[in-house]
Amino acid sequence: MPFLKSSIGNHTNISLDDICNLISVTTTQDAIGNFIASEKTFMVFCSKFSITRAEFSTAGQAGYKPDLMLVVDADAYGNEKLLEYQEKRYSIYKTFQRVDGFIELYCEVKTGANKPK
Protein backbone atom coordinates (compact mmCIF):
# COMPACT_ATOMS: atom_id res chain seq x y z
CA MET A 1 0.00 0.00 0.00
CA PRO A 2 1.52 3.40 -0.93
CA PHE A 3 1.99 5.98 1.78
CA LEU A 4 0.77 9.52 1.29
CA LYS A 5 3.80 11.01 3.06
CA SER A 6 6.22 9.55 0.54
CA SER A 7 4.53 11.42 -2.29
CA ILE A 8 4.41 14.85 -0.61
CA GLY A 9 7.19 17.41 -0.80
CA ASN A 10 10.88 17.11 -1.40
CA HIS A 11 12.32 14.32 0.70
CA THR A 12 15.38 12.19 0.97
CA ASN A 13 14.95 8.47 1.27
CA ILE A 14 15.45 7.74 4.95
CA SER A 15 15.44 4.10 5.86
CA LEU A 16 13.87 3.54 9.26
CA ASP A 17 15.63 0.22 9.74
CA ASP A 18 16.48 0.50 13.42
CA ILE A 19 14.33 0.38 16.56
CA CYS A 20 14.10 2.62 19.62
CA ASN A 21 11.64 2.75 22.50
CA LEU A 22 9.93 6.03 23.31
CA ILE A 23 9.09 6.38 27.00
CA SER A 24 6.03 8.26 28.20
CA VAL A 25 6.06 9.19 31.89
CA THR A 26 2.87 9.93 33.79
CA THR A 27 2.65 11.00 37.41
CA THR A 28 -0.25 10.15 39.69
CA GLN A 29 -0.92 10.82 43.35
CA ASP A 30 -1.73 8.05 45.78
CA ALA A 31 -4.18 8.19 48.70
CA ILE A 32 -1.68 9.79 51.10
CA GLY A 33 -0.38 12.39 48.65
CA ASN A 34 2.78 10.71 47.35
CA PHE A 35 3.53 11.24 43.68
CA ILE A 36 4.12 8.03 41.76
CA ALA A 37 5.69 8.06 38.30
CA SER A 38 4.82 5.31 35.87
CA GLU A 39 6.34 4.68 32.47
CA LYS A 40 4.80 3.40 29.28
CA THR A 41 7.24 2.25 26.62
CA PHE A 42 6.43 1.71 22.96
CA MET A 43 8.61 0.69 20.07
CA VAL A 44 9.10 2.87 16.97
CA PHE A 45 11.26 2.53 13.89
CA CYS A 46 14.12 5.01 13.64
CA SER A 47 17.31 5.91 11.84
CA LYS A 48 20.48 7.02 13.66
CA PHE A 49 22.50 10.03 12.54
CA SER A 50 25.62 11.65 13.93
CA ILE A 51 25.55 14.94 15.78
CA THR A 52 27.02 17.72 13.63
CA ARG A 53 29.82 19.93 14.91
CA ALA A 54 27.52 22.94 14.88
CA GLU A 55 24.89 21.11 16.97
CA PHE A 56 27.54 19.82 19.36
CA SER A 57 28.86 23.35 19.88
CA THR A 58 25.45 25.01 20.21
CA ALA A 59 24.09 22.34 22.57
CA GLY A 60 27.27 22.45 24.64
CA GLN A 61 26.88 26.19 25.14
CA ALA A 62 23.33 25.57 26.39
CA GLY A 63 24.59 22.96 28.90
CA TYR A 64 23.69 19.79 27.00
CA LYS A 65 25.97 16.90 26.06
CA PRO A 66 24.59 15.63 22.75
CA ASP A 67 25.24 11.99 22.01
CA LEU A 68 23.04 11.02 19.08
CA MET A 69 20.24 12.12 16.80
CA LEU A 70 17.44 9.77 15.80
CA VAL A 71 14.91 10.35 13.05
CA VAL A 72 11.43 8.88 13.58
CA ASP A 73 8.07 9.27 11.88
CA ALA A 74 6.49 12.45 13.24
CA ASP A 75 3.16 10.66 13.70
CA ALA A 76 4.79 8.18 16.10
CA TYR A 77 6.26 10.87 18.36
CA GLY A 78 4.08 12.26 21.13
CA ASN A 79 6.40 14.75 22.89
CA GLU A 80 8.12 12.10 25.00
CA LYS A 81 11.21 13.30 26.87
CA LEU A 82 12.93 9.91 27.26
CA LEU A 83 13.88 7.07 24.95
CA GLU A 84 15.89 3.86 24.97
CA TYR A 85 18.22 2.99 22.12
CA GLN A 86 20.54 -0.01 22.08
CA GLU A 87 19.90 -0.70 25.78
CA LYS A 88 20.85 2.85 26.79
CA ARG A 89 18.47 5.48 28.14
CA TYR A 90 18.55 8.97 26.68
CA SER A 91 16.91 12.29 27.43
CA ILE A 92 15.51 14.18 24.43
CA TYR A 93 16.68 17.78 24.75
CA LYS A 94 15.54 19.10 21.37
CA THR A 95 13.32 18.14 18.45
CA PHE A 96 13.14 19.39 14.89
CA GLN A 97 10.08 18.84 12.68
CA ARG A 98 11.18 18.15 9.11
CA VAL A 99 9.13 18.90 6.00
CA ASP A 100 9.23 15.26 4.87
CA GLY A 101 7.06 13.93 7.71
CA PHE A 102 9.90 12.90 10.00
CA ILE A 103 11.08 14.46 13.24
CA GLU A 104 14.66 14.67 14.49
CA LEU A 105 15.20 13.76 18.15
CA TYR A 106 18.40 15.15 19.65
CA CYS A 107 19.43 13.03 22.62
CA GLU A 108 21.86 13.12 25.52
CA VAL A 109 22.72 10.61 28.22
CA LYS A 110 21.56 11.85 31.60
CA THR A 111 23.36 10.82 34.77
CA GLY A 112 21.02 8.64 36.79
CA ALA A 113 18.56 8.25 33.91
CA ASN A 114 19.38 4.58 33.32
CA LYS A 115 17.22 2.24 35.30
CA PRO A 116 18.97 -0.59 37.15
CA LYS A 117 18.34 -3.97 35.60
URCORRA-V565109 format. One record per backbone hydrogen bond with DSSP energy under -0.5 kcal/mol. NH is the residue of the N-H (numbers start at 1). CO is the residue of the C=O. If there is no record, write none. Layout:
nh: [NH & NH]
co: [CO & CO]
//
This chain:
nh: [7 & 8 & 11 & 14 & 15 & 16 & 17 & 18 & 20 & 21 & 22 & 22 & 23 & 24 & 24 & 25 & 26 & 26 & 28 & 30 & 33 & 36 & 38 & 40 & 42 & 44 & 46 & 47 & 49 & 56 & 57 & 58 & 59 & 60 & 61 & 62 & 63 & 64 & 67 & 68 & 69 & 70 & 71 & 72 & 72 & 73 & 74 & 76 & 77 & 77 & 81 & 82 & 83 & 84 & 85 & 88 & 90 & 91 & 92 & 93 & 93 & 94 & 96 & 98 & 98 & 101 & 103 & 104 & 105 & 106 & 106 & 107 & 107 & 108 & 109 & 110 & 113]
co: [4 & 5 & 9 & 12 & 13 & 14 & 15 & 46 & 44 & 84 & 20 & 42 & 82 & 22 & 40 & 23 & 24 & 38 & 36 & 34 & 30 & 28 & 26 & 24 & 22 & 20 & 18 & 71 & 69 & 52 & 53 & 54 & 55 & 56 & 57 & 58 & 60 & 59 & 107 & 107 & 49 & 105 & 47 & 70 & 103 & 45 & 101 & 73 & 73 & 74 & 23 & 23 & 90 & 21 & 88 & 85 & 83 & 108 & 81 & 91 & 106 & 106 & 104 & 96 & 102 & 98 & 72 & 96 & 70 & 94 & 104 & 68 & 105 & 91 & 65 & 108 & 110]
//
